[in-house]
Amino acid sequence: MTAAVPHTRTVPSTAAVSSRARLIGLVVTGLVVAFLLFDAGIHLANIQPVRDSMAEYGFPDYAPYIMGVVMLVCLALYLVPVTSILGAVLLTGYLGGAVACNILTEQPLLSTILSPVYVGIFVWGGLYLRDARVRAIMPLVRD
């Protein structure tokens, strides 16, 4: 009987990240993180517009605090290279919840319902540009 060898995936050379793509990816990541930090901050500060929107959605008074903490945890995971893909997946789930809430309250499609989708595109776009692992598992061009 042979010992099981853990599966390892090597990143193909076509998935290598150029220094220019990495720099652009870092800039995109920085911008999306700044936006999401602001969002987490206003949830934690529980400012009046946040309280009003939470009431419109039917959330309890403590919901903004939980959402702010969840966002910060997801962002921390997204910023650590070892857990960046997990962070992006968790951010995608969080943003999907925002889409669902916007649909439930019958918000405008392009400006409000889809705005979390736009943020998600930047989350994954920044990661794709800076991380060869993402390019390997989600290639835009197949051989």
C-alpha positions as CSV (number, residue, x, y, z in Angstrom):
1,M,0.0,0.0,0.0
2,T,1.4,3.4,-0.9
3,A,1.1,6.5,1.1
4,A,-1.4,9.1,-0.1
5,V,0.4,12.1,-1.7
6,P,-1.5,15.3,-1.2
7,H,-2.6,16.9,-4.4
8,T,-0.6,19.9,-5.3
9,R,-1.3,22.2,-8.2
10,T,1.5,24.0,-9.9
11,V,0.8,27.4,-11.3
12,P,1.4,27.3,-15.1
13,S,3.8,29.8,-16.5
14,T,1.0,31.4,-18.5
15,A,-0.7,32.4,-15.2
16,A,2.4,34.4,-14.0
17,V,1.7,37.9,-12.9
18,S,3.6,40.7,-14.5
19,S,4.9,43.5,-12.2
20,R,2.5,45.9,-14.0
21,A,-0.5,43.7,-13.5
22,R,0.4,43.2,-9.8
23,L,0.7,46.9,-9.3
24,I,-2.7,47.6,-10.9
25,G,-4.1,44.7,-8.9
26,L,-2.7,46.3,-5.7
27,V,-4.2,49.7,-6.6
28,V,-7.7,48.1,-7.4
29,T,-7.5,46.1,-4.1
30,G,-6.5,49.2,-2.2
31,L,-9.5,51.2,-3.6
32,V,-12.0,48.4,-2.9
33,V,-10.6,47.9,0.6
34,A,-10.8,51.6,1.3
35,F,-14.5,51.6,0.2
36,L,-15.4,48.5,2.2
37,L,-13.5,49.9,5.3
38,F,-15.6,53.0,5.0
39,D,-18.7,50.8,4.8
40,A,-17.7,48.8,7.8
41,G,-16.9,52.0,9.7
42,I,-20.3,53.6,9.1
43,H,-22.0,50.4,10.2
44,L,-19.9,50.3,13.4
45,A,-20.5,54.0,14.0
46,N,-24.2,53.3,13.4
47,I,-24.9,56.7,11.9
48,Q,-28.4,57.8,11.2
49,P,-28.5,56.9,7.5
50,V,-27.4,53.4,8.4
51,R,-30.1,53.2,11.1
52,D,-32.6,54.4,8.6
53,S,-31.6,51.8,5.9
54,M,-31.5,49.0,8.5
55,A,-35.0,49.9,9.6
56,E,-36.2,49.9,5.9
57,Y,-34.8,46.4,5.5
58,G,-36.4,45.3,8.8
59,F,-33.1,44.5,10.6
60,P,-32.8,44.7,14.4
61,D,-31.0,47.6,16.0
62,Y,-27.8,45.6,16.6
63,A,-27.5,44.4,13.0
64,P,-25.1,47.2,11.8
65,Y,-22.6,46.2,14.4
66,I,-22.6,42.6,13.3
67,M,-22.4,43.6,9.7
68,G,-19.4,45.9,10.4
69,V,-17.5,43.2,12.3
70,V,-18.3,40.6,9.6
71,M,-17.0,43.0,6.9
72,L,-13.8,43.6,8.9
73,V,-13.1,39.9,9.3
74,C,-13.7,39.3,5.6
75,L,-11.4,42.2,4.7
76,A,-8.7,40.9,7.0
77,L,-8.8,37.5,5.4
78,Y,-8.8,39.1,1.9
79,L,-5.7,41.2,2.7
80,V,-3.6,38.3,4.1
81,P,-2.1,36.6,1.0
82,V,-2.5,33.1,2.4
83,T,-6.2,33.6,3.0
84,S,-7.0,36.1,0.2
85,I,-9.1,33.7,-1.8
86,L,-11.1,32.7,1.2
87,G,-11.6,36.4,2.0
88,A,-12.8,37.1,-1.6
89,V,-15.3,34.2,-1.4
90,L,-16.6,35.4,1.9
91,L,-16.9,39.0,0.6
92,T,-18.8,37.6,-2.4
93,G,-21.3,36.0,0.0
94,Y,-21.6,39.2,2.0
95,L,-22.2,41.2,-1.2
96,G,-24.8,38.7,-2.4
97,G,-26.7,39.4,0.8
98,A,-26.7,43.1,0.0
99,V,-28.1,42.3,-3.5
100,A,-30.9,40.2,-1.9
101,C,-31.8,43.0,0.5
102,N,-31.8,45.5,-2.4
103,I,-34.2,43.3,-4.4
104,L,-36.5,42.8,-1.4
105,T,-36.8,46.6,-1.0
106,E,-37.4,47.1,-4.7
107,Q,-34.4,49.4,-5.3
108,P,-33.4,50.6,-8.7
109,L,-31.6,47.9,-10.7
110,L,-28.5,49.5,-12.1
111,S,-27.7,52.0,-9.4
112,T,-28.6,50.1,-6.3
113,I,-29.4,46.4,-6.8
114,L,-26.3,45.7,-8.8
115,S,-23.9,48.0,-6.9
116,P,-22.7,45.1,-4.7
117,V,-22.0,43.1,-7.9
118,Y,-19.8,45.9,-9.1
119,V,-17.9,45.9,-5.9
120,G,-17.5,42.1,-6.2
121,I,-16.1,42.5,-9.6
122,F,-13.4,44.8,-8.2
123,V,-12.7,42.4,-5.3
124,W,-12.1,39.6,-7.7
125,G,-10.5,41.8,-10.4
126,G,-7.9,43.1,-8.0
127,L,-7.1,39.6,-6.7
128,Y,-7.0,38.2,-10.2
129,L,-4.5,40.9,-11.3
130,R,-2.2,40.4,-8.3
131,D,-2.4,36.6,-7.6
132,A,-1.2,33.9,-9.9
133,R,-3.2,31.3,-7.9
134,V,-6.5,33.0,-8.9
135,R,-5.3,33.1,-12.5
136,A,-4.6,29.4,-12.4
137,I,-8.0,28.4,-11.1
138,M,-10.0,31.0,-13.1
139,P,-8.2,31.5,-16.4
140,L,-9.8,34.0,-18.7
141,V,-8.1,32.3,-21.7
142,R,-8.0,28.5,-21.9
143,D,-5.3,26.6,-23.7
